[in-house]
Amino acid sequence: MPNTGANAYPSRYRWLGLLGSLVLAAGALTSGALPAATTGPTLRASGGAGTTLVFAGLAVLTAAWLLLGRSAAALPAEALPAPALPADAVPTRAVPTRAARRAARPSGTRWLAVTLGWWAAPLLLLPPLFSRDVYSYLAQGAMLAGGFDVYADGPAVLGGSVAQQVPQVWQHTPAPYGPGFLLLARVAAPLADHPYAGTLLLRLSAVLAVVALTALLPALARALGTDPAGALRLGALNPLVLLHLVAGAHNDAVPLALMLAGLLAATRRRPLPAAVLITLAALVKAPAALALPVAWWIAGRPDDAPGRGRRSRCAVTVLVAAAATTAAVTAAAGTGYGWVGALTTPATASSWSPSTALGRLAADLLGVAPEGPVGAARLLGAVGAAVALGLLAARVVRRGSEPAAALALAFGALVALGPAFRPWYALWCVVPAAFAARTAGARRAAELTCAALAFAVMPDGFGPDQAELVLAAGGLGVGAVAVLLTERQITFQERQPAC
């Protein structure tokens, strides 16, 4: 008979993902976003074989994640971490082993969290990958510590080795982040002249936030009646989390964790801490403010109290807590409210997004300068996003749609229709979708989108030239062949008769 027991044990995909992460890390040593002392004034990495290794590792890691999801979907959750017994095993009195106790957990979340740790470990001590934004964080922290106005000046005012790490396009642009993040970046200011050490410190904050996500995602899924293991696999054990929050040390990790903590407090009918946590998230990155009305709606649900009275009290609590938190953090940072006007900083003339691409296409067809069509297209995108948010809010209020799912769709509208898009922005939609989605189709669509976006950026964060595209394609081919051979060998073993 076929050896189906082997098919019930997904450890092979854990090992396959670890292999991909190790290969990716090896390539990053020469092709990542290295400090300027290594790259010179161009800030471009040498690439070469490192680029090939990064994309080969990416292919293997992403395939392992997708295959792990397929394996989990085909089996009861209880079977995920449990090894198969040998065919000749002698039954004995049931004394639960550690593996058996773990297998009895209905969600398998602990096994998935350990897998996340395995896959993330090779990326922890690397130089930044896929973006140089972390060097801008260090510069902004140094500017705040030095008394500069981070919402009026760019890193160029610092000069020296700190500004040298920042790409030219961001040299004269103000910080697009709230005062909450600047307080965090200021902690790393003493290490700004030591980019590798400073990167590790800021990466530590991102890693701690990802650890928080591994606890918050299953908890929210249980509170909302969705699959905890599925939430953890999509929202944390995700290539975009590993590549951009861990390896890239992006500051999106902290507000995502704070936002989810606030939503969890809301499910427990605690509007005050919910509002404080979500406001702190928005003071790092402003889009998190979308979760405030969702927290109010969830915390104020009228299950055991008159609807209007409870919702009104929750609304007052949320508004007062949000205002007080904003004032306190802004005062602590000493930046004033210039951050409100700096929120459009990521949308530079060279930024890409679907709306921007549409505007440039229109400019080419009309034979005119791109500024006008691009501005018009971005305005249309903003209007479209506002309309989408209004429709989602009306659907929740009038039809009783789930507010968490509406939040995921709202972030999706902002990401898709906004003036600038980067792969890690998709996590603002994917993370809430992880615990809100109830259909396999929605989860699969999110998985495939994340898998495609994992390959969208070069290791050093710059656009590729022709030679780098060839190297990347070669790496993808090598990784795909490795995955196919591995799956073929596994399939062959599964079809062998049990001894």
N, C-alpha and C positions, 0 to 999 in steps of 0.2 A: 504494500500500500504506500502511497506517497508520504513523504516525510513532511507533513503539514506543520509539525511542531516548530520547525526552523522558521517557517513563514510567520509564526506568531510572535517572534522575538525581534524587535526592531533595533537591537544593539548594533547590527551591521551598519545601519545608517548613522548611528552615533559615531562609529569609528570612521565611516566615510566622510562625514562632515568635519571631524577632527583632522583628517588628512588634508582636506581642502583648506582648512584654516592654517595649517602649518605651511603648506605650499604658498599660500597667499602671503603669509608673514615673511617667508624667505624672499619673495620677490619684492616686498615693500622696502627691504633694507637698502635697495638701490634705486627704486622707482617711485617711492612715496614722496610726500610733501616735505622734503628734507630741509634742514636749516640752511640759511643763506651761506654759511661758512663752507658748506659742501657743494652747493649748487652754483655759487657765484651770483652776480647781479641779475641774471635772467630768471632765477628761482626755478628753472626747469631741471627736473631730475634726468639722470643719464638714460633711464629706460633700459633699452636693450633686453637682455634675457630676463631682467626683473619684471618688465611689463608682461612678457609671455607667462612667467610664473604666476603673477597676480591674476591674470585672466584664466589660467588653467585652474588655480585654486578657487576662484570665484565660481567657475562652472561646476566643480565638484561639490563645493559647499552648498550652492543653491540647489543642485540636483538632490543632494542628501536631504535637504529640508523638504523639498516637494515629495520625495519618496517616503520620508517619514510620515508626512501627512496622509499619503495614500495608504500606508500600512496601518496607521491609526484608524482611518475611516473604515477599513475592512474588518476590523476586529472589535470585540467588546473592550471598553476601556480597561476593565480589570485585568485583561490579558497582557497589557502592554509591557510591564516590566518583568513578567514571570517567565523564567527559562523553562524549556520543555524537559520533561522527565525522560530518562533513557527508557527504551522499550522494555528492558528486562528488570526495571526497578521493582523492588518488592514493597508492596504497600505496608505502611506501618501506622501506628496510632498518630493521629494528626497533632503534631507539635509545631506550631507556626514558627517558621524561620524568619529572619529579617526580610529576606526576599519575598516570602509569602505574605508577611504583613504589609509590605509595600504594594504587593499585587492586589491586596484586598482594598486598597484605596480606590474609590470609584473613579477618580479623575486622572490618576497618574501624573499629577502636577509635579510631584517631587522628582520623579524620573526626568521629566522635561527640564526642570530647573537645573538639575545636575548636568544634563546635556548642554544647556546654555553655557554653564561654567566651563565645560570642556572646550567648546567651540570658541569662547571668548578669550581663554587663557593665552593663546599664542599672540593675540593682538594687543595685550596690555602694555608692553614695554617698547612698542614700535614708535618710530616717528609718526606724525599724523599721516593719514591716508585719505585720498580722494578730495581733499580741500585744504586750503591754508587758513581757514577762518580762525582756527585756534590761535594763530599768531596775532590776528587782529584783536582777539579777546585779551591777550597779554598786553598789547599796546594800549588798549582802552583802559585796562586796569592801571597801567603805569601813568596814563594821562590823568586819571582821576586822582591818583596818589600825588601827582605833581602839581595839582591845582589848575589843570587845563579844563576848558569847557568841552566836554566830549560830544556835546550836541551842536557845537558850532565848528569845531576843528576836526581834522583827520589825523592819523598817526604821523604824518609828515612833520608835524610841529615838534615831535620828540627828537627826530634825527637819530643818528647813531645806529647801533645794531638792532635796536628794538623795531624801529621803523623799517629797517632794511628787510625784515622778514615778511612784510606785508606787500602783496601785489600792487602794482602801480594803479590799477583801477580803483583801489580802496584807499590810496594814500591821503586823499583830501576829502573823504566823505565822513560825516559824523556817525556816531554809534547809532544803530537802529534798535537798540535794546532798551528795556526799561531800567529804572534805578535798582531794582532787585538784582538783576544780573551784574550790574556794575559793582555792587557791593561784593559779590562773589569774585569778580575779576580782580578787584582791588587786593583781595587776600593773596593772589598770585603775583602782585606787582613786584615784590622783592626778587622774584625769579625771572623778571622780564628780560634781563640781560643774559639769561641762561635758557635759551628756548627749549632745549630738550627737557630740563627739569620742570620748567613752567608748564610745558605740555602735559607731563605726567601728573602734575597737581590738578590741572583742569580736567584731565581725563578721569582722575579719581572721583571728582564730583559727578561726572557723567555715569561712571560705573556704579556708584552708589545709587544713583537714580534708577538705573536699569535693574539693580537688585530690588529696589522698591517696587518697580513694575511687576516683577515676578510674584510678589505677594499680593499686590493690589488687583491685578487682572483676574485671577481666579476668585478672589473675594467679591469683586463686582459681578462676575458672571454668576456666582451662586446667589447673590442678592437679587439679580434680575431673572434668574431661572434659565440661564444659558449654560453651555458646556465649559467648565473651568479649564480643562485641558486644552480644548480648542482655542480658548481665549489666550492662554499662555503661549501656545505654539505660534499663533498668528501675531500676537501683540508684542512678544518679547523674543522668542526663539525665531527670529526673522532676519534674513540677510541684511535688510536695511538698518536694523538696530545694531547688528554686529559691525557693519561697515562704516556707518556714519555717526552713531552715538558712541560706540566703544572705540573703534579705530580712528574715526575722525574727530572724536571728542567734541561733538557739536553741543551747543547749549540747549537744544530742544529737549534733551533728556530730563533736565531738572523741571521745567514747567509741565511736561507731560506727567511726571510722577506727582507733582503737587496737584495738578488738575484732577487726576484719578483719585487721590486721597480726599479731595474735596467732594467729589461725586460719591465716594463711599460713605463719607459722613452724611451726605444728603439722604442716602438710602436708609440711614439709621435715624432720620428725622432730627438732625443736628445742624440747623441752618447757619448758626454762628461760625463754628469751625469750618463748615463747608465754604462759606463766603470768604473767610480769611485765607484759606488755602488756595482757592481758585484765584483770588486777587493777587496773592503772591506769585502765582504762576503767570498771570497777565503782566505783572511788573518785571518779569523776565522776558517773555515774548507775548505781545499783545493779543494774538488770536485766542489765547486761552480764555479771554473774557467772554467768549461765546458760551462757555459752560456755566456762567452765573445764572442766567434765566433757567437753564436746565436744572441746576441744583435747587433753585427756588421752587420750581414746579414739582420736583420729586419730593423734597422735604415737606412741602405744603400739601401733599395729597390728602384729601379729606376722608380718610378711612374711618376715623373714630372721632371726628370733630366737625362742626359745621364748616362747609367748604370755604365760603367767602372769608369768614373770620380767620381761619387758620392761614389761608393763603395771604391775606392782608398782613397778618403779623409776620409771616415769613418774609414777605416782600420788604417790610420795614427793616427787619433784622439784616437781610442780605445787603440792602442799600447802605445802611449805616456802617456795617462791618466793612464793606468794600471801600467806602469813602475814608473811613478812619485808617484802614490798612494802607491805602494809597498815600495819604498824607504822612503817616508815620515813616514809611519806607523812603519816600521822597526826601523827607527832612533828614533822615539818617544818612542818605547818600550825599546830600548837599548839592544836588545837581539842578534843583529847580524843576520846572515842568517843561523844559525844552524837549524832553523825550517825546512829548505828544506830537510836535511838529516834525520830529525825525523819523516817524514810523514809516515813511515812504522811501527811506534810504536804500533798501535792497533793490528798488526799481530804477536802476540806472539805465542810460540809453542803450547799453549793450546787453541788458538783462533779456533772458529768453522766457517766453511763456506762450501758450496757445494764442492768446489775444495779440501779443506782440508779433508773433509770426504771421498772423492774419494781417496785421497792419503793414508789415514789411512787404508781404505779398501784394497787397493792394497798391503800395507805393511803386513797386516794380511794374505792375500792370499799367498804372497810370503814368509812369515815367516822371514822378515828382519826388521831391525830397521826403525821406521817411518820417520826419518828425510829426507832421500833421496826421497822416494816416495811422501811425503808431499810437499817438495820443488819443485819437478818436476810438481806435480799437480797444485801448485800455479802459477808456471811459465806458464803452459799451460792456466790457467785461465786468466792471465794477457795478454797473446797473443790473446786469444779469445776476451777479452774485447777491445783490440786495433783494432782487425779486425772489430768488430761490430761497433766501433766508425767510422772507415774509411768508411764502407759501408753506414752508416747513413748519413755521410757528403756528400758522392757521390750522394746519393739519393736526398738530398736537392738541390745540385748544378745542377745536370743533369735533374732531373725529376720534380723539383719544389715542392717537398714534404714540408709539413709545418714544419718550423724549431722548433716550440715549441713542437710539437709531437715528433720530432727527439730527442730533448733534454730529454724528459721524457724517451724515450727508451734507450738513452745513459746512463742515470743514472741507469736505470734498469739493463743494462749490467754490469756496474761497481759493483752494489750491488750483483748481482747474481754470478758474476765470480771473485769477489775480494777475498783476502786472509782471511778476517774476516767479519762476518755478525752478526748484532744485529737487533732486530725488528724495532727500530726507524730509522735505515738506509733506510728502505723501503719508508719513507716519502720523500726522495730525488727524488724518482721516482713518487710517488703518487701526491705530491703537484703540479708539472708542468703538470702531466696528468689531474689533476682536471680541468684546464682551457683549455687544448689542446685537450682532447678526444672529438670526435664528435659522437661516436656510443654508444648505450646503452650497447652493449656487452662488450666493453672495460671498461666502468665505472663499470659494474657489476663484472667483473673479479677483478678490483682493490678493490672494496668493500669487496668481499669475501676473498681476500688475507689479507686485513687489519683486518677483523674480526677474521681470524684464528691466525694471529700474535699477536693479543691482549692477547692470552692465553699462549704465548710462554715463559714467564719469571715469576719466583716466586716473591712474593712481596718484599723480602729482597735482590733480585738481585743475589742470589747464586743458584746453582743447587739444585734440590729437592732430598730428601731421600724418602724412601718408605712410611713412615708415612705421609709426606707432600703431596705426590701424592694422597694418600687416602683422605686426608682432602680437597685437591683441587677438586678431583672428586666429593666429597660430595657437595661442594659448587656449582659446575657446575650443579649438579642434582637439587639442591634446586632452583637455579636461573631459570633453564629451566622449572621446574614445575610452578614456579610463572608466567613466561611469558605465558605459555600455558593456565593456568587458566585465566589470564587477557584477552588474546585474545578470549578465549571461551566466557567469560562474555560479551565482546564487541560485538562479533558476534551475541550472543543471543539478546542483546539490539537492534542491527541494524535490526534484522528480525521482531521486534515487529511492529505492525501497528501504524502509527502515530495517535495521539489523535486529 
